[in-house]
Amino acid sequence: MATNSIKLLAPDVHRGLAELVSKRLGVQLTDTVLKRDPTGEVSFSIGESVRDQDIFIITQIGSGIVNDRVLELLIMINASKTASARRVTAIIPNFPYARQDRKDKSRAPITAKLMADMLTTAGCDHVITMDLHASQIQGFFDVPVDNLYAEPSVVRYIKENVNYKESIIISPDAGGAKRAATLADRLDLNFALIHKERARANEVSRMVLVGDVTDKICIIVDDMADTCGTLAKAAEILLENQAKSVIAIVTHGVLSGKAIQNINNSKLDRVVCTNTVPFEEKMKDCPKLDVIDISSVLAESIRRLHNGESISYLFKHYPL
């Protein structure tokens, strides 16, 4: 059992997830002051002593001003470290730049590796994230990384909100086939695959269904929803193949650009996202959006990490 205490920190914007985690743990968010001067520079200070304490910084990074959120996180990590915290853990459910995980063209950077270097240089001792776009990103770090999975929360949501006995799990591309197959096995369901050919980035030219979805409730599962163009076209393909209805469940609802318009105009019954990314304002404009709360998973991972317990239980089980 740890002899020091948990200190929860959060930036001054998008504090919803941090507040839910705080409530579940019964630990108040630590008082902090984050100011932006007219030039855009950020100053940060912690309002109480964190010497020899276990610091957890919870940040939600979505679409919009990603780089500002990243720099604020780095400043908060460095402030905690220089204030003599025993350990600083960054909780970044939606890891920024995760899609830039390899050198896909000449003279292109591997920005996910740069993110890892910046976090460790700032003083981060541990990282907790969820459903990394590519698992190899964990190898970019010189500090421990726990990549949690949304799957137990998704399974719970499906069992409670969908007639899953009449459902089929759909992967929107070949890359997500393993994710869909694993979820289908957990629910004892069949799964189908949509093969897509891209003309340009974020534009899908042709989609082909592999599998039978006749009279089934189709549950599309993916790790990220950006402009939602792929999900909208996938719903059309599935309904053309006699599907009963289509639901999409994604871990990170980035929902950038015309995403809300695409969802509202689509044949999707529902788009369900976890709250790794803040999208509360967008829910007002889109009645089809629903949310899966993952604060209990993060809260339990914090408790286990602080007490030196195994986190691997959370990979397959929803916290009690």
N, C-alpha and C positions, 0 to 999 in steps of 0.2 A: 504494500500500500504506500502511495506517495505521501511524503511529509509536507510537500508544498501544496499550494492551492491553484485552482484553475482561474485564469484571467481571460475573459472574452473581449476582443476588440473588434470594432467594425468601422468602416468609413462613414461619413455623414450622409451619404446617399445610398439608396437601395439597401436599407437595413432590415427589410422584412424577414428574410431568412435568418439573419443573425438574432433577431428578436424572438423568433419561434424556437430556435435552438436554446437561447437563454432561458426561455420559459420552461422548456422540457428538462433542462439541467438544474433549474432552480438557482442559477448563477446570474447575477446582474451584469449587464454590459459595463465594462470599465469606462469611466469618464475620460473622454479625449476631446481635444480641440484641433480641428483641421480648418485652416483658413487659406483662402486664395486671394492674393493681392491683384491689383489691376493689370499687372503684366502677365498673370496666369500662373505665377509660381505658387507653390504650396508650402505652407508651414504647418508642422504637426507637433503636438505635445500630448503626453499622457498625464492625466490629472491626479494620479496616485502612484505610490511606489510599486514597482513590479520586480524588485530585486529578488533573485532566486525563485521566481514564480514560473508557472507553466503557462505560456502565452499561446492563445489560439486566435488567429486573425481570420475572420469570416468575411469573404467578399463575393459579391455576385457581379460577374462581368458578362454583359450581353452585347447587343448591337448598339451602335452609337459611338460614344466617346470611349472606346476601348483603351486607347493608349493612356489617357488621363487616369483611368481606374488602375491600370497596371503600375504607373509611376507612384500613385498614392499608396498602393500596396507595398511597393518597395521601400518607400519612405517610412511607413508604419513598421515594417519588419526591422529596418535599420534603427529606428528610434527605440524599439523594444530591446534589441540586442545591446545597444550602447547604454541602456538603462539597467544592464546586468541581469536580464531575464535568464533563467536557467535553460529554458528551451523555447524556441519560437517555431510554431507550426502554422503554416499557411493553408487555409481551407479554401480551395478554389474549385468549386464543383464543375464549372465550365472552364476548362483550361484554355486561355487565349492562345491563338496562333497554332492550335493543335493540328490544323489541316496542312500546315507548312512543316511537315515532319520529314521530308526527304528532298533531295536535289533533283527535281523533275525536269529541269532544263539547264542549259549552260548559264553560268554566272548567276545562278539563283541561290539565295541564302536558305539555310535550314533554320528558320526563325524560332521554331519550337525549342531547338537546342540553345539558341540565344536567350530565350525566356528562362530556361533552366539555369543557365550560367548567371543571369542577373539575380534570380531569386537566391541562389546560394551565396553569391558575392555580397548581397544585401545583409545576409546573416540568417537565412532560413535554415532550420535544422531538420525539418520534416515537412512533407507536403501531403495533403489529403485531397484527392480529386474524385471525379465520378465519370464513368464511361468515357475514358479517353478515346479520341478518334482513332488513335493508333497506339497499341499497348507498348510499342518499343520506345515511346517517349519517356517511360520510366527509366530507361537506360541512359538518358541524357543527363540525369542527375547524379551528383556525388553524395547525396543525402537520401535517406529512405523515402519512398513514395508509396502511399496506399491508394490504389485505384479501386474505389468502391463501385458496386454495380447497382443500377436502378431496377434490375430484373425482379428481385423479391417484392419491391413496391409495386411494380407493374403487374405481377401475378396476382397480388392482393386486390389491386384495382379491378382487374378483369373479372375475378371471381365475384366481386361485390357489385359490379355495375354493368356487366355484359352477360348475356345468355351464352356463355362460352361453350356449352355442349354442342351448340349449332354453329360454332365458329371455325375459322381456319386462319392460321398465322401467315402473313405475307411479308416477304422481304422485297423492298423496292429496288434492290440491285444485287448483283452477285456478291459484292463485298460484305453485305449484311446477312448472307445465307446462314453463317454459323450462329449469329445472334438469334435469328428467327427459328432455327432448328432447335436450339437450346430451350427457348421459351415454349415452343410447341411440345417438346418432350416433357417439360414441367407440367403442362396442362393436359398432356395426353391427347394432343390434336395433330392433324396433318398440317403441312405447310406448303406454300407455293412460292414461286419466284418470278419477279418481273425483270426481264433483261432490257436494259436501256442503252441506247446509243446516243452519245452527245455530239452535237454539231459544234457548239462552243460552250465555254464554261457557264454553268447555271442555265443552260438551254438544252432541253431534251428533244431529240428529233424523232425517235421511234422507240416504241415500247412493245415488248412481246411477253405474254403471260405463259409461264411454264407450270402447269398444274390445273386441277379442276376445282372451280369455286362455285359451281351451280347451287343455288339456294342456300348459300352460306353467308354468315356475317363475317366479313373480311376485316381482320385486324392487321393493319400495316404497322410494322415496328421498325424504328430507325434510331440512330444516336443523335441526329440533329435535323432540325427543320429551319431552313434559312428563308428563301423566298417562297417556299411551298409549291413551286411550279411542278416539281416531280410528284408530290403527293396528289395534287389536283388531277394530273394526267393519269396517274396510277388508278385513282378512283374511277375515272371514265372507262379505262380498260377493263377493270374488274366488273363494273356494272354491265358493260357490253357483253361480258362473258357470263351473264345471268347470276351475278352475285346478288344477295338479298339487300345488303347495306355495307357501307364501308366506314371504318373508324381508323384513325391514325393515332399511334402512341409513340411519342419521341421523348428522349431524355432532355435534350437541350433545345428549348423553343426560342431560338435566336430571333426569328420572325422579322427579318429586315426587309427593306424595300416595299414591294407591293404584297407582302405576305398576307396581311389581313384582307385585302381586296381579293386575293386569289382564293383564300379559304371561304370567304362569304359567297363568292361566285362559283365555288366548286360543288361537286356532288357528294362531298364528304359529310357524313352525319355529325361527326365530332372530331376535333383534334385535341388530344390530351398531351400535355407537357408537364414535366416536373418543374419545381420552382428553383432549379439551379440557376436559371436566368430570370431576371425581373421582367414580368410582362403584365403586371396588374392593370396598367392603363389601357393596354391593348384589348383586355377582356371586355371593357366597356363597349368597344366598337365591334366585337365579334362574339355573338351568342353561341357560336359553335365551339369556342375554346373551353377547356376544362383543365384542372390542375391536379397533380399528384404531389402531395407534400412529402419531401424527403428530409425534413428537419429532424425526425426521430432517428433516422439512420446516422446523420451527422452527429447528433447529440450522443448517441450510444458509442460511436467511434471515438469521440473526444473522451468520454468516460473511460473506455477501455484503454486508450493510449495513455491517459494520465495515470491509470492504476497498473500499467504494465501488463495488461491482459491481451489475449489474441484478438485481432480484428477479423480474421478470416471467417469467423462464424457469420459475419454480416454479408459475405459474398453470396450466400445461398439462402439466408434466413432473414425475415423481417424482424426487427427488434421487438421484444415483448413489452 
